[in-house]
């Protein structure tokens, strides 16, 4: 069933609209002894979505009481279920209760199901002339939408929206403007006005995101995701906002957003680090570690501490960094921390043998990592194993852009030449 056919069925459907009347009937106008029990039974079936059995109970209630409210429920359920007796039940309701608008609305819906559009149009226009309710105007809009008379559909949806503004009606108007009438700017105007005045419900925001996405309007996407995030601060929305801000190279804006949100601090730590704001990254990682005792944050602290002090690595700082890495690598199998710690021990001639062992553990996890292979080659070089180091560095070929890797290659080549 297409989305638009589903909409039109929903618009006509009034199953359950008589619930209050049924409850009133149950409490004040009992006709036969078992009526109360049968009402509760029917309502229970409806609540559980068992409409076939609900219809059977309502039919028994109607048969034994001849009350309009039960016939209305039977006809509505039959219409919803697409059963063959729907038209006969609707016709019976109209014959007995010609002024009852619910049976007449169901008649319009049944005509539409049978593709008897002219008869449906005649009936709904008669209802609209008698009662310009949002429901009747919306039914007319859905009918004309089904008939592909889009200008007429828009007219009635806009009239319904003026009477009873709702997100559902707004989205019908937007779909008509955007998908069928090629009036994108008007569709956006509706959405933006609604979101400014009523807040950005999921339907409105996602429709804005859909349109802005097709137009590659990143600014509009960011604004829409921020509105969504304001009402629902989910991590998936925060990630989208940060991704889009970074796509526009607005790293400062991404950091500001995360700082203001006070949430998603993992993302903020990473952004601080990518911007080489290592003091802020270290401070935040320490706060998160103190709160959670998560060793991942301790590993990050070690990295940021090294980056902050790498031009002035005193014995005390090296000890502080090594202690952190020692705690992390003894318990976590994380290739990043294993390699970082290993390279630190190798490059600063603290414990080359242990450093190589740590790097080899990292390579067990990621055998083809060029960074880890470089660390291993550098460790072998430090041990004077220049041939083995050079064999590893052949992995890089000619396409090398990292200055540190180039320095290592030159040092290893020089070592080879100096070997007897």
N, C-alpha and C positions, 0 to 999 in steps of 0.2 A: 504494500500500500504506500502510495507516495505521501510525502509530508503534507502536501496541500489537501489531499483527500482526507487524511487523518484530521487535519484542522477543521474541515467542514463537518465531519461527523461529530467532533467534540463540540463545535458551536451549536449544533442542533440538540445534542444530547442533554437530557434533563433527568437522568436516572439519579435517584437520591434527592432530587430537589424537593420532594414532598416529605422528607424525613421529619421535619417539625410537625407537619400536619399528622403524620402517622403516630408520632408520640402523643400528640394531643388526642387523637382518636383513641389510643390505648388507655389514656387516663380518664376520659370523660364520656366516651360514646360507645361503649362496648355493646355489640349486638348479640353475640353468642358467647358461650362460656369459655371456649378455648382461644378466643380472639387474641388475648394478651400474649399467650404463649407462642402462638403462630407469628405474631408481630416480632417478638424477640428472636424467633428462629430465622425469619426472613432477614432481619437486620444483621444477624450474625453471619449468615451466608454472604450477604453483600460485603460486610467488613472483611471477610476472608477471600473475597474475589470469586466466590462460587456463584456466578450470576445465573447459571442454569437452574440450580436448585432454589435460589432466591425467587426466580420467576415462578416456579411451581408453587411455592408457598404463597406468594402474592396472589396467584391465580385462585388458589383455594380460598384465600381471604376475600377476594372479590366475589367469587361464586357464592359464598355463604352470606356476604353482607351487602353486596351491590354498592359498595362505597366507591366514589369517584377516585379517591386517593390510591386505592389498590389497582384499579384499572390503569391509572396513569403510570404506576410503577411497572406493571406487566407490559404495557405498550412500549415504555421506554427501554426496558431490558430486552424485549424482543427486537426492537430497532437496533440496539447496540450489538446484539448477538448476530444480527443479519438473518433472522429466522423468517420463514415464509409467511407466518401468520401476522407479521408486523403491520402490514397495511390494513388487514381486517380489524385488528385491535384498535389501531388509530382511527379508522372509519367509525367503529362502534363508539369510541370516545367522543368524536365530533358530533355524531348523531344524537347521543344522549346529552352532551354538554357543549352545544355549539359556540358558546361564548368563552370556553376555556382555552386560553392561549397556548398552554403546554401541548395539547393534542394537535393544535394547528402548527406549532413549531415542528413537532415530530413529523407532521405531514410534509412540510417543506423538505425536511431531511430525507424522508423516504422517496420523495420525487427525485431528489438529487441522486440518491443511490441507484434509482432506476433510470437515471439520465433523462428524466422528463423535465428539462430545464425551463421550458416556457411555463409549464404549470407551477413549478417551484417559484419562478419569478413573480407570477401573478399573485400567488398566495402570500409571499413575504412582503411584497409591496403593499398589499391590503393590511397586513399586520403593522407595517411601519406607519401607514396613514392613521391607524387607530392608536398606536402607542410607539412613539419614537424613543424607545428605551435603547440603552447601549447594546443589549443582547440582540434586539431585532435588527438594529443597524449593522451589527457585526455579522449576523447571519446573512444579511443581504450582501455585505462585502465578500464573505466567503463564497457565496453563490456565484457572484460575478467573477471572482478569482477562478473558480472552477470552470466557468464559461469562457475564460481568457478575455473577458471584457475589463481590461486592467484599469482604464480610466474610471469606469463606474465603480469598480471594487475600491479604488483609492478614495473616491468621494464618500462612500459609505463607511469605510474604515476611519477616515478623518472625522466624520460626523460622530461615530461611536466614541472615538477618542476624546472628543470635546465633552461628550456627556459623561463618560466614565473612563478617565485616563488610566491606562494600565500598561505594564511593560509588554504584555502579550500583544495588545493592539498596536503598540508602537512598533514592535518588530515586524508585524504584518505590513504596516505602512512602509517601513524601511525596505523590506524585501521587494515590495511592489516598485518603489522608487528606484532601487539600486539594480535589481535583477531584470525587471520587465519594462521599465519606462526610461532607463538610462539617465536617471537624474541623481547621480552620485552625490553632488553637492547638497541637494535637498535632503537626501538620506542622512548624510553626515550631520547636517544642521539639526535634524530631529534628534539624533543620538546624542550629540554634544549638549544640546539644550536640556534634554532629559537628565543626562548624567550630572550636569551642573546644578539642576534644581532638586532632583529626587535622589541623587546618589547613583553610583554606577553598579547596578545589579549585574550578576553574572551574564545574563542574556545580552544586555546593552553593551557591556564592556567587551565581551567576546565577539559581538558583531562589529564593534569598532576595530578590534584587533584583526578580524577577518578582512575588513575593507582596507585598513592601513597596510596590512601585510601584502595584499595583492598589489597595492600601489607603491610598495617599498618605501612607505612613509615612516622612517625610523622614529622621527620626533613624535609622531602621533602614536606609534606603538609604545614608546616609553611612557607617554602621558597616560595611556589607557592601562598599562600594567601597573603604574603607580596608583591609579584610582582603585584598581582591583586589590592591590596590596593594602591600601588604606583600610578597606573593609574586611580583608582576609589576609593577614600577614603570613601567608604560606611561603615556605622556602622556595617552591618552584617559581613563584612570581618574583621573588627577590632575585633569583638566579637569572631570570629573563631580563629584568631591569639592568642588572650588572653586565650581562652579556651584551645588551644593546648599547649601553653607555660605553663599554670598551670597544665595541664595533665602530662607534663614532670617535674613538680615541679620547673620550672624555673620562679618563681614569680618575681625575680629581672629583668629577661628579659622582662616579661609582663609589668612591671612598666616602664622600660626604653623605650619600644616601645610606650607606651601611652604618656610618657613625650615628646618624640621626635615628635610624631604626632601632639601634640598641640590640639587634638580633643578628643571627647569621654571622657570628664573630669569626668562625673558621674562614669564611670568604674574606673578611676584612684583614685577617692576619696575612693571608696569601697576597692580597693586593698591596699591603704595606711592603711586603718583601719584594714583589716585582718592581716596585717603585724605589727600591733600595732605601726605604725608610726603616732601617733595621732597628733603631731604638724603639720606635712605636711598635714594630712587629714583636720585638723581644718582650716589651712591657705587657702587651696583650697576651702573648703566648704564656708568659709567667702567670698572669692572672687566671687564665683558663686552666693551667696545670695545677695551681694552688686550689682551684675550685673542684677539679675533677680527678686529679692525680693520674690523668691519662698520659702515658709515656710518650705518646706522639708529640704532645706539646713540649715535653722536656727535650725531645730530639730537635724540635724546631728552635727552642731556646739556645741549644748548643750551636746550631748553624748561625743564628743571628748574632750570637756573642762572638763567634769567630769573624763574621763579616764586619762587625763593628770595630774589631781590634786587630785585624790582620796586618796592618802596617806597624803595630806596636804590640807584638805578642810577648808579653812578659811571662816568666815561668808561672806566676800566679794565675794569669789568664788561661794559659795552656792547661794547667791543672784543673781549673774550673770547667773548661770545655770538655776535657778528657773524662772527668768524673761523670758529667752528664751523659756523654756518649757511652761510657762504660755501663751505666745503669740501663740505658735504652737497648744497646745491642746485646746485652746478656739475656734479655727477655723477649725483645721484638725481632722477628725475621723481616726486617724492612731494608730493602736494597739501598735506598737513599742514605740512610744513616750508617749502614755498614761501609759503604764506599766513602762517605764524607769523613768518617772517623779514620778509616784506613788511609786515605790520602793525607789527612792531617799528620798521622804518625810517620808516613813516608816522606812527605815533602819537607818536614821540619826535622828530619833525622832523629825522631824521638824513639821509635821502635819499628824499624823497617820490616823486620820479619813478621811481627804481629800485624802491621799494616797490610802486608801482602795477604796474610791469612784472612783478614776482614774483607778485603776486596774480592778474594776468591769466593767467599760466602755470598757476596753480592752478585757475582757472576753466575753462581748456581741458580739464582732467582731470575736473572736477566742476562743470559749468555751472550747476547749480541749488542749489549749497550756499549757504544763507542766511548762514553765517559769512563765506564768501569774498566774497559780494555786499556785506555790511556793510563789510568791509575796503576794497573798491574804492570804495564810496560815501564812506567816510571819507577816502580818499586824494584823491578829487576835491574834497571839501570843503576839504581842506588846500590845494589849489591854487586855491581860490576859485571852483570850478565848482559852485555850489550847486544850480542847476537840474538839471544832469546827476546830481548826487548824490541829489537828491530823487526823480527819476524811478526810480532804482534802489531807493530805500527804499520805494517804493510796493509792491514785491514782498511786503513783510511784512504788509500789511493792518492789521487792528486787533488781531489776536491776538499781542501781543508781551509776553514775560515777562523777557527778558534786560535787566537794568538798563543795561548798557553800550550796547546797541542803542537803548534809549529815550533815553539821553543823546545819542547821535549824531543821532537824529531831531530832538530838540529844538534841537540846535545848528544843524542844517541848515535847519530852519524859521526860526530866528532870522536866519540868514544871508540867506534869501530875502527876509525882511521888510526887511532893511537894505539890500538891493540897490536901486538907483534904478530 
